[in-house]
Amino acid sequence: MLDNCGHIEMVNRAFCRLIGLKRANVNGKYYRSVLTETDSLPMKKEILMALSLHQQWQGECAIYNQQRQVFIPLQLKVSQIIDR
């Protein structure tokens, strides 16, 4: 989960295993500092547009596991949570 500024508030164990980092090294960091950018600018715009229109985006991307130094392909679903 990210806050409205893009800082990581919560991750699960599976995410930590995928990226090769511990929760303590992830929580509070800006998401781009944790995930290596693999998507193009058009994809970023597509995600932002989908979130603004439908509060969710689903598609394929890849993340970088820093311990194993490999890219891992993912089917990702991003949902916007609106809570006052």
C-alpha positions as CSV (number, residue, x, y, z in Angstrom):
1,M,0.0,0.0,0.0
2,L,1.2,3.5,-0.9
3,D,0.2,6.8,0.7
4,N,-1.1,9.6,-1.6
5,C,2.5,10.7,-2.2
6,G,3.8,7.3,-3.4
7,H,5.6,6.3,-0.2
8,I,5.2,2.6,0.8
9,E,3.1,2.1,4.0
10,M,2.7,-1.6,3.9
11,V,3.9,-4.7,2.0
12,N,3.3,-8.4,2.4
13,R,5.9,-11.2,2.7
14,A,5.4,-12.3,-0.9
15,F,6.3,-8.8,-2.2
16,C,9.5,-8.8,0.0
17,R,10.5,-12.2,-1.4
18,L,9.9,-11.1,-4.9
19,I,12.1,-8.0,-4.7
20,G,14.7,-9.5,-2.3
21,L,14.3,-6.8,0.5
22,K,13.1,-6.9,4.1
23,R,10.0,-4.9,5.2
24,A,12.1,-2.7,7.3
25,N,14.1,-1.7,4.2
26,V,11.0,-1.0,2.2
27,N,8.4,0.7,4.5
28,G,8.5,4.5,4.3
29,K,10.5,4.6,1.0
30,Y,9.2,6.2,-2.2
31,Y,8.0,3.3,-4.5
32,R,10.3,4.2,-7.3
33,S,13.4,3.9,-5.1
34,V,12.3,0.3,-4.4
35,L,11.1,-0.9,-7.8
36,T,13.4,-0.6,-10.8
37,E,11.6,1.2,-13.6
38,T,10.9,-1.2,-16.4
39,D,7.9,0.3,-18.0
40,S,7.8,3.0,-20.6
41,L,6.4,6.5,-20.3
42,P,3.2,5.6,-22.3
43,M,2.6,2.7,-19.8
44,K,3.0,5.1,-16.8
45,K,0.5,7.5,-18.4
46,E,-1.9,4.6,-19.1
47,I,-1.7,3.5,-15.4
48,L,-2.3,7.1,-14.1
49,M,-5.2,7.6,-16.5
50,A,-6.8,4.3,-15.5
51,L,-6.5,5.1,-11.9
52,S,-8.1,8.5,-12.3
53,L,-11.0,7.1,-14.4
54,H,-11.6,3.6,-12.9
55,Q,-9.5,3.6,-9.6
56,Q,-7.6,0.5,-10.9
57,W,-5.2,-0.7,-13.5
58,Q,-4.2,-4.3,-14.5
59,G,-1.3,-5.4,-16.8
60,E,2.1,-7.0,-17.1
61,C,5.4,-5.5,-15.8
62,A,8.6,-6.6,-14.3
63,I,10.4,-5.9,-11.0
64,Y,14.0,-6.3,-10.1
65,N,15.1,-8.7,-7.4
66,Q,18.2,-7.0,-5.9
67,Q,19.5,-10.1,-4.1
68,R,19.4,-12.4,-7.1
69,Q,20.0,-9.6,-9.6
70,V,17.2,-10.8,-12.0
71,F,14.0,-9.3,-13.4
72,I,10.8,-11.1,-12.4
73,P,7.8,-10.7,-14.7
74,L,4.5,-10.0,-12.9
75,Q,0.8,-9.7,-13.7
76,L,0.0,-6.7,-11.6
77,K,-3.2,-5.1,-10.4
78,V,-3.1,-1.6,-9.0
79,S,-6.1,-0.3,-7.1
80,Q,-6.7,3.1,-5.7
81,I,-8.1,3.1,-2.2
82,I,-10.0,6.3,-1.3
83,D,-10.4,6.7,2.4
84,R,-10.7,10.0,4.3
